[in-house]
């Protein structure tokens, strides 16, 4: 199993979370992949996926705020 190397962007408290405990987040993993904490919207968006998109039974569709991704952009590697 891989592990979290670093957060991309800023901590939730710097994006307006009062508690900083339960907010969307993006992390880089040791194996080069990314992990995202977001709101599970699989049930509402699954039927709207384009014809050339699909997800496996173990995959979920999650939403993160625009600010979360924009603030993480600076830390996302180009390659």
N, C-alpha and C positions, 0 to 999 in steps of 0.2 A: 504494500500500500504506500502511496506517495504521501507527502506532507506539504503543508503551506510554507512557502518561502517568504512571501511578502504580500502586503496589501497594495493594491493599485489605487492610486488616488489618495484621498484623505479619509480619516476616520469619520464615522457618522456624526460625532459631536461637532465637527467642523462643517457639516452640511445641514445643521439645524436641528439635529435630534437632541431633545432635552435630556433623555437618559443615556443616549449613545449605545444602548444595549440591543435594540432590535430594529435594524435598518438594512436596506440593501447594501451589498458590499461585493467587491471583486478582488480575488486573490490569485496570485501566480503560484503554481505548484512546482515541486522539485522536478517533475518529469516534463516540464515545459507547458503543460496544459493550464487551464484557468478554471477556477471554481467561482460560482456566482450565488450569492444569497439574494433571493428575490421572492416576490409573491407568486405562488403557483396559480397560473391561469389556464392550465391545460384544458380543463373542461369547457371553458368558454372560447378558446382560440383554436383548439384542435381541428374542428371542422372547417376553419378558415384558412388552413395552410394551403399554399399554392400546390398545384398538381405535381410539381417536381420536388416537393418537400415532404418529408415524412419523419416520424419519430418511432423509436423502438419502444416496446412496452415498459422498459425501465427508465425511459427518458421523460422529462417533464418540461413544459413550456413555462418559463418564469419571466417576470417583468421586473426591471429595475428602473429607478427614476432616471430621467435624462441627465440630471445633475450628477448622479453617481457615475455614469459612463463618461460624461464630459470631463469630470474631475480626474478620472482614471486614465484618460487618453494620454496624458503626458508620460505615464509610466508603462504604457503598452509598447513592447518592442516592435521595431519595424520588420524584423525577420525572426 
